Structures are given as structure tokens and as C-alpha cells.
Amino acid sequence: MTIFGTTLDTMAVFSLISMLTLLVYWMFVLREEKRWLSWFRGWEADRKARRLAEEDATNAPASGQTSSKKGPWG
């Protein structure tokens, strides 16, 4: 077999097919990794939102008044 003026023997064809197969495999791996990372970021954001909502519910004043303290140092 000749491609671009180069004769390819059996080993060259096999290595070319192997490299293309490996490239396709890593494309699937990368796609699944991105999908998992996206799921994890969403899960982490939901967990943080639930935790903050629970903290706000437990720290809310009983009379319904909002606290005048704002910011991280009160």
C-alpha cells in the first residue's frame, strides 16, 4: 500500500490503526471526564446551597427581624 509516496507494510498499517483507535478511546475518556466534572460541580453547588439555607434557617431571628450586621465580621 502506498500513501503520499511512502510504502506502508503490515506493521506500519497496524501501528496507524492502533494509534487512531487509541485517539478515539481518549476522546471518549475526555468526554466522560468532562461530563463527570460538570456533574460534580453541580452537585457541589447544590450541596453548598442546601447547607447555607440550613444555616440561615437555624440562625434566623425568631421575631422575623433582620439583623443589621452585614459582612464577614458582623
N, C-alpha and C positions, 0 to 999 in steps of 0.2 A: 504494500500500500504506500502511496506517495502523497504527502501533504506538503504544499509550499516547496516542492523540490527536494524534500527530505524523505528518505525511505524509512518507513516505520516497520520494525519487526514485531514479533509477537509480544515480547517483553515491553516494548515501548507502548503498544496499544493497550496492554493490560495496565501499565502504570498510569496512562492517561485516563482510562476508565475508572481506575481506583481513586485517582485524585478528584475527578468530577463527582464520584459517589461520596467521597469524604466532604467535599464542598457542600453538596446538598444536605448531608447529615448535619453539618454545623449550622447551616441556615435554619433547619428545623429546631436545633438546640437553642439558637439565639432567639428565635421566635417564642419558644416556650419560656425561656428565661425572662424575656420582656413581659410576657403575659403574667407570669408569677410575680414579678416585681410590681406590676401595676395592681394586681390583686392585693398584695401585701401592703402597699401604700394606702389603698382604700380602706383595708381592714384596720390599719393603724390609725388613720384619721377618724374612723367611726368609733374606735375604742377610746381615743382621746376625747372626742365629743361626748360620749356617754359618761366618761369619768368626770369631765368638767361640769356636766349637767347634774350629776350626783353631788358633787362638791357644792355647787350653787344651791341645790335644794337643801342640803344639810346646814349650810352657813347662812341661809336667808333669815332675816329678822322675822319674828313671829307676828309683829304688828303690821307687816307689809310695807314698812318704811324702807326706803333705800338708804344705804349708808353713804355718808358724804366723803368717805375715804376712797380715793382713787389712786391707782398706780401700784407698783410693787412694794412700796414702803408704807402704805396706808395713807 
